């Protein structure tokens, strides 16, 4: 499971991130930031985030931080 953090005060509401999310996690919020922009938010299905970071890459204002969960080692030996 991965998670995203949104820096709402940087968001300008362009919604580019909503167009590239393969799980449709991001959506337009009803909230506004201090600059008066309607910001983006993670929906109820945020736990489905795959950590692909497509949203973070396309965001022109560096609003999105993606944190990926480490995968457990498979236990077959070797130093990976």
C-alpha positions as CSV (number, residue, x, y, z in Angstrom):
1,X,0.0,0.0,0.0
2,X,1.3,3.4,-0.9
3,X,0.0,6.8,0.1
4,X,0.0,10.4,-1.2
5,X,0.3,13.7,0.6
6,X,-1.2,16.8,-0.9
7,X,0.3,20.2,-0.2
8,X,-3.0,22.1,-0.6
9,X,-1.6,25.6,-0.2
10,X,0.5,25.1,-3.4
11,X,-2.4,23.7,-5.4
12,X,-3.9,25.8,-8.1
13,X,-6.8,23.4,-9.0
14,X,-5.6,22.6,-12.5
15,X,-6.8,19.0,-12.0
16,X,-4.1,17.5,-14.3
17,X,-3.4,14.9,-11.6
18,X,-6.9,13.6,-11.8
19,X,-6.5,12.9,-15.5
20,X,-3.5,10.5,-15.1
21,X,-4.4,8.6,-11.9
22,X,-5.1,5.0,-13.0
23,X,-7.3,4.3,-9.9
24,X,-9.2,7.6,-10.0
25,X,-8.1,8.4,-6.5
26,X,-7.8,12.2,-6.9
27,X,-10.8,14.5,-7.3
28,X,-11.8,18.2,-7.0
29,X,-12.4,19.2,-3.4
30,X,-15.1,21.5,-2.1
31,X,-12.3,23.3,-0.1
32,X,-10.4,26.4,-1.1
33,X,-6.8,27.2,-0.1
34,X,-5.7,30.7,1.1
35,X,-5.0,31.8,-2.4
36,X,-8.6,31.1,-3.4
37,X,-8.0,28.0,-5.5
38,X,-10.3,25.0,-5.3
39,X,-7.9,22.2,-4.4
40,X,-7.6,18.6,-5.2
41,X,-8.2,15.8,-2.6
42,X,-7.8,12.1,-2.3
43,X,-11.1,10.2,-2.4
44,X,-12.4,7.5,-0.2
45,X,-10.5,4.9,-2.2
46,X,-7.1,6.4,-1.3
47,X,-6.0,3.1,0.1
48,X,-5.9,1.7,-3.5
49,X,-3.0,3.9,-4.4
50,X,-0.4,1.9,-6.3
51,X,2.4,4.4,-5.8
52,X,2.9,4.9,-9.6
53,X,3.5,8.7,-9.0
54,X,2.0,9.7,-12.3
55,X,0.1,12.4,-10.4
56,X,3.3,13.8,-8.8
57,X,5.1,13.8,-12.2
58,X,2.4,15.7,-14.0
59,X,1.7,18.3,-11.3
60,X,3.2,21.7,-12.4
61,X,3.2,23.1,-8.8
62,X,4.8,20.1,-7.0
63,X,1.8,19.6,-4.8
64,X,1.9,15.8,-4.5
65,X,4.2,13.6,-2.6
66,X,4.0,9.9,-3.1
67,X,5.2,7.5,-0.4
68,X,5.7,3.9,-1.5
69,X,5.6,1.0,0.9
70,X,8.6,-1.3,0.9
71,X,7.9,-4.8,-0.3
72,X,8.9,-7.6,2.1
73,X,11.8,-9.8,1.1
74,X,10.9,-13.1,-0.3
75,X,13.3,-15.0,2.0
76,X,15.1,-16.9,-0.7
77,X,18.5,-15.7,0.4
78,X,21.0,-13.4,-1.3
79,X,21.7,-9.8,-0.6
80,X,19.3,-7.7,-2.5
